[in-house]
Amino acid sequence: MRRRPGIGGLQTAAAARDQYRLLGENVAKLRTDLMKEQLATFRSQLEDFARKHKNDIRKNPTFRSQFHEMCAKVGVDPLASNKGFWAELLGIGDFYYELGVQIVDICLATRAHNGGLINLQDLCKLLRQRRKSDRELVSEDDCLRAISKLKVLGSGFEVISVGKKKLVRSVPTELNKDHNQILELAQAQGFVTVDEVERRLSWTSGRAIDALDTLLDDGLAMIDDGHRDGKRRYWFPCVSSITSVGADS
């Protein structure tokens, strides 16, 4: 029969566990301190890099995007505040604030046309038209960062993906799966018909008409009845090309 450990043996085992625990805590603390030291070093190097290349960061959108990626890796957000080191050094807080204001203006100016849902590429085109006299170039990444800061305004102003396209929503309209499928289908020609929705999505007529009527009521679709085949077209400005609507508003 196996003997059970005595009190002395239990005390020795407990002491060993305590030593292992302390050793583990010390190792974890050393690792944490080392990581903090490395992050502090990297942040210092990032500041030096920003000072050296601040003109490129301001004027080159690709360079600016890569700089943001480096900042994210060490937990630095140059857009977190308009005050402080990064804002004073680069002025990019003001750049994105101005960009955000212009995005809001364009979304409001085009809302009657697209119902508050605009293709990100079209938004960027309109933004570049409005800013053509400015020295700083604007990329889609810049637009996305500016839009992310607009969420403080409440509902709306967010980017949603429909198929291969990114759409910017500036109204609190909620799109369900049926609506997204119709918008994705419309990307090919800019419009759909009830028959096409029924055939391509294997829906009943009632389901297709209900979803299309909702999109129509929300201002996201426009009706075109002027065709010889008698089929009503539902056009979606948010997925079809636009020219300069609202660019100079």
MONOR-V868785 format. One line per field, one symbol per residue. ss: DSSP state (@ for helix, = for strand, . for the rest). psi: psi as a letter, one per 40 degrees, with the letter a starting at -180 (. if undefined). Layout:
# MONOR-V868785
ss->???
psi->???
This chain:
# MONOR-V868785
ss->......@@@@@@@@@@@@@@@@@@@@@@@@@@@@@@@@@@@@@@@@@@@@@@.@@@@@@.@@@@@@@@@@@@@...........@@@@@@.@@@@@@@@@@@@@@@@@@@@@@@..===@@@@@@@@@@@.........@@@@@@@@@@@@@@....=====..=====.......@@@@@@@@@@....==.@@@@@@@@...@@@@@@@@@@@@@....===........===..............
psi->hhiiiaddddddddddddddddddddddddddddddddddddddddddddddfddddddhdddddddddddddefhgeedieiaddddddeedddddddddddddddddedddeeehihdddddddddddedeidhihidddddddddeedeeaiagihihhbeihihheifhhhadddddddddeddeeiiidddddddefiidddddddddddddeeeiihhefideehhhhigdeeiiicfhede.
